Amino acid sequence: MYRRKAPLVAVIATTALVASACGIRGGDVETDVGVTEEACPDTPNEDNGCIYLGTISDLSEGPFAALAQPITQAQEAFWARVNEEGGIGGYDIDVTSFVRDNKYNPEIHNQVYQEIRDEVLALAQTLGSPQTAAILPDMENNDVIGAPASWSSEWLFEDVILQSGTNYCMEMMNAVDYMVDEQGVESVVAVHYAGDYGEDGAGGAEVAAEERGLDFQAVETPPGTDNQSDAINAIVSEEPDLVTLTAGPSDVATIVGQAAARGYEGRFVGSGPTWNPELLNSPAGDAFKNMFLHAGPWQPWDADTEAHQAMRDALPDVEPNEGYLAGWAWSYPMKAAIERAVDEGELTREGLREAAGSLESVDYEGLLPEEAGNYAADPNEGVFRQSLISRVDEDAPTGVTVEQELFTGPTAEGHTMDEPCF
């Protein structure tokens, strides 16, 4: 993909090179950092070598911890399935040895990344848009590719990032278009976090509002359930037909519940990370049922695809949560990149980066169309523009049921993606 390019010569510390497994497996595959001839811990294939992938996620106290934990568990299950099927080219994949908690803090994210950087080939997960941005220069300089647990439009312009599903910007373009066409909304307030996540979604809502001739206002809000009074006041005073939300689930619950309690009667549409089924058990549960729609990148837990069935089979005893589906989905492009790098005999960081950038499609086993994994095209050509809309359904496994299947609204269809939306 045409993105901001860093030098292809890896800038890797001498200690990392000494610690890594530099060599040729079976005379065919060149390796370097994060790949060993020795088997992975607890592997089903003791004769295989090991590829170590790192995970940096919001595992304890950040606003997305309730999603990040199932995301991480699903990725472990995804790669366990790969290993149980024999691995990839004589290697198993380990995603459990180098897992770190970023507490949704960019500085901590960078700190823990530095702790594991010299031990892993790539990142199976790097959660958060501002958090991932904090390590991007190092990732680029050292040819470390990563699967983001986020959908920032910036990732279209970064060839070390393997995003799946459309970005927050186009997701909100589609959401606003849907609400105009289906419910005739004429005014929008976009409530959003600061930074890449919130501003990307708000940026898409603004583009769609301008295209459709709507009144628009953006309201920035900080994380924290005690910090939502300004956002709630703006909603109640402005009384827009639609409020778009790009924030964390707990903060969204506060906004939706208290705005409804104060008399707001419009509709809310939340971006992908806003939803957690536990919201139905919150004091705002009734407001969600009556007022909230969810914009998402793919079908929910109970969809009938090969990928969804494989995920459910691999996680038979968990309480359904869309975080599991996200972790499963984000793993497919990394798998495809590793397979290509092995086929080309270059299982090095540079080789994996080049393999990822040559992918024109990815087999998501029906979870997304194969063209959603086009990393070889330029951003405007390669961007996946489709998203879906779900309604709250307390009888559904994860509390939402699809109302509008994957679609591209007129704003996203006509938008030229030549820069990030924030």
Buried (B, 14 or more C-beta within 10 A) or exposed (E): BBBEEBEEEBEBEEEBEEBBBEEEBEEEBBBBBBBBBEBBEEBBBEEBBBBBBBBBBBBEEBBBBBBBBBBBBBBBBBBBBBBEEEBBBBBBBBBBBBBBBBBBBBEBBBBBBEEBBBBBBBBBBBBBBBBBBBBBEBBBBBBBBBBBBBBBBBBBBBBBBBBBBBBBBBBBBBBBBBBBEEEEBEBBBBBBBBBBBBBBBBBBBBBBBEBBEBEBBBBBBBBEBEEBEEBBBBBBEBEBBBBBBBBBBBBBBBBBBBBBEEEBEBBBBBBBBBBBBBBBEBEBBEBBBEBBBBBBBBBBBEBEBEBBEBBBEBBEEBEBBBBBBBBBBBBBBBBBBBBBBBBBBBBBBBBBBBBBBBBEBBBBBBBBBEEBBBBBBBBEEBBBBBBBBBBBBEEBBBBBBBBBEBBBBBBBBEBEBEEBBB
